[in-house]
Every structure is written in C-alpha cells, then in structure tokens.
Amino acid sequence: MGLTAEKLREDLDAVAAREPRLASALIHVGYPEARIRERGYKTLLRTIVGQQVSVAAAASVWAKLEAEVGADVAPANLLARDFDALRACGLSRQKQGYARSLCEMVAAGELDFGTLPADDEEAIALLTRIKGIGRWSAEIYLLFAEGRPDIWPAGDLAVQEGVKRLLNLDERPAEKATRALAEPWAPQRGAMAIFTWHFYSASREPV
C-alpha cells in the first residue's frame, strides 16, 4: 500500500521538527493528500500507456485495451495479440515494444511485483530493465504503489521547483543538487516528495 495520509503526516512532522521552513510551509498550505496506486503489473502498464498523452487519451486507450484483452489485462493475453490488434487500441509501435517488454518479464518470472528487492536502488535497477521505464517511472511506482518511505524522485521538475520555493533558492536546482539538498530529510524523503508537489501546486507562480 502507498503512503497513507496518517503516515504522510507522521513523516512530515518528523522532518518539520528539524526543518523550520517545512514547519512554516505546513502552516500555510497544510498536509498533502495521500497518493496511492494499485500495486502490481497493471500500474506500470498504465504508466506506459499514459506516456506523452493526455489523461483522457490514456483512459481511452486503456478502455480499448481492456475490451481487447480482458479487464485483468493479463500479460499472456496482451502478448498473444498482434501489432494491428494493439494498434487498433491506440498503442504505437514504440509503446507496444515497451508493453511487451514488461509482459515478457512478468510471464517469464523475471519480475514479480510481490517480491521486489527491499533495497530501493536494487528495485529501481530491476524495474528500469523494462523498456520504456526510466528511473522516474520506477521511483513513482515504488512511492505510490509500494509506499516506500524514502523514495526521492529528484529528476522531477515539480519536485525541483517545490524544493526551490520551500528553501527559497534563487534558481531551480538540477537533479544532482536536488538529491543532495534532500539528504537531511532521509529517511522520510517520500513524504517530502509528495509535499513538494503539494507545495508547488499551492503556488500560482509560473515555473
């Protein structure tokens, strides 16, 4: 399960006790809502389907995919469909390659979402073996679907902008700097990531 609202509050309070700027920000914007996704293969498949398209377009493709291969979208069923059948659902050649990479790893037993490595970096390394799944997508899965408390997607632009505003920096920090700036927030960086999105959204200042 992902990070619950109760867990988010607990972790943010722990960071706020040693980070006055967070304590102040919590007073102004409050605590973020929980962001919890279903654990398992389907969540990553939906991530692939939704890459570089609108939410509405992704929902349309997913509905067609369910109609074609079944509501459970079983890996074996997707692998059994040819290019034209999946193209008719709205999957480009590239996304079909990504989807098949994921399905093949699951079908072969190379990837079991119930037993991902406990070490975050090892889990990220395994997930990024899937074509089309980069570090950011792997981190988002581990944060939202597994609720891993110390995941920090430093490459996310909204996280970077949230850090800039929270720490009152002159410029938005790059990924390496964003990762370094968050080190004092361990082992509650997952809650801080969700808070930076929340804090960024609460501000109307353009990026």
N, C-alpha and C positions, 0 to 999 in steps of 0.2 A: 504494500500500500504506500501511496505517496505521503508527503509530509502533511499531516493533519493541521487544522487551524490551531489546535491546542499545542502541538509540537512546534509550530512556527512561532507562536507567542513565547513559549518557553525558551527557544533558542535565541530569539531576538532580544529577549530580556537579558539573557546571559551575555550577549555581545554588548548591549547598551550599558551594562554595568561597568564595562571597561572602555567604551567608546561614547563619550559625551555627545558627539554630533549625531549619532544614531538615536540616542535618548531624546534629543531635541526634535529630530525628524519624526519620531514616533508620535510625539505630542501633536505635531502639525498635520500629519497625514494618516495616522492610525496604523493598525496592523493590516497586512495584506490578506486576501482570501486564499484559501488552500487551492492548489492546482494539482489535481490528482487525475492520472490517466490509468487505463486498464493495463495491467501487467501482461506482457506476452508478445508473441509474434505479430498479432494484428496491429498493435500500436505502432510498431516500426514500419509495417507495410503501409499504414495510413500516412506515416511521415513521408514515405517515398511518393505515394500518390499525390500528396499535397505540396510537393516541392515546386516552387516557382509558379504556382497558380493561385487564384483567389480561393477563399474558403468555400464559396458557393460552387465553384467549378470542381474543387476537390470532392465535395459532397455528392455532386452529380456523378462523377467518375466512380466513386465508391459504391453508390447505389446500383450502378450498372454492373459493377464487378460482382456484387453480392447476387444480383439476378442471374449472372452468368455462371458463377462457380459455387453458389450456395452461401447462406448467411454466415456460416462459420469461416468462409474463405480459406478452406483447408489448403495447405501447401501443395499436396498431391493434385488437387483439383485444378489449381492455377497452373501447375507445371504441365498438366495434360492438355491445356488449351494452346492452340497455335497462335501465330502472330496476328492473323486477321481477326480472330475472336477477341483477343485482348485489345487490339487497336480499336475495335468497334466499341469497347468500353471506355475508350479515351486515353489509353496508355500509349505513349510514344515508344519508339524503338528503344530509346535510352532508358526510360522508366521500366520497360519490360525486362531489360537486362538487369536492372537493379532488383526488381521484384523476384526474378528467377534466381539471382544470387542468394537472396535471403531465403527463399523457399528451398533451394537445394541444400543449403547449410542445415536448415531445420530438418528436412527429410532425411538427410544423411546422419543425423545425430551429432553434427559438429557444433550445433548451437542449441542449448537447452535453456530457455528463459527461466526455468525454475531453479537452475543451479549455476547462475553466472558467478564468476570468481568474486570472492568477497572483497578483494583488493580493487579499489576503484580504477586504478590505472590498468590493471590486468583486464578488467571488464571492458573498459574503453577500447583496449587493443583488440579484444575479441570482436566486439561489435563493429569496429571500423574495418574488419576484414570483409564485411558485406559491401558490395559495390554500391556506391551512392550514399553510404552512411559515413559522414565525416565525424570529426571529434565533437563538434557542436551537437549534432543529432544524437550521438551516443550519450553525451552528458545530459541532454534534455530528457532522454529516456530514463536514465538512471535517477535523475532528480524527481521527475514527475510520476513515473510508474513504480519505481522501487523505493522512493523516498529516502535515498541515500543522503545523509545529513551534511556531508562536507563537499559535495559537488559544486564546482565553481566554473561556469561557462564564460571564461574571461574573453573569449573571442566574440561574444555577443555585443553588438553595438549599443543596445539599450542598457545592458549591464554597465558598459563602459561609460555611457552618458550619465547613468544613475550614480556611479561612483564619483564622477566629476562634480556633480551637483551636491552629493552628500558631503564630500570632503572639501567642497569649494575650491576646486582646482581651476587653473586658468584655461587648460585645454583638456579635451577628452583623452584619457590615457590609452595607449595602444595595448594590445593583448598582453605582452610581456609585463608591462608596468601594472596593468590591471590585476594580473595574477600576483605580483609582488605586493601590491597595496593591500590585498585581501589576506595575506598570510596571518596578520594578527587576529583575524576573525575565525580562524580554524579553532575547533572542529565544527563550527556552525555556519560554514560558508554557503550551504544550500539555502538556508533560511535567508541569508543576506542577499543571495542572488534573486530570490523571489521578492525581497523587499526593494532591491534596486529597480526592478521592473515597476513595482508599485509606486515608488517614489518618482521615477521618471514620468510615469503616466499622469501623476498628480500635478505635474508642472506643465504649463502651456507654452513654455519657451521652446521654440523650434530647435531641432538638433542641428 
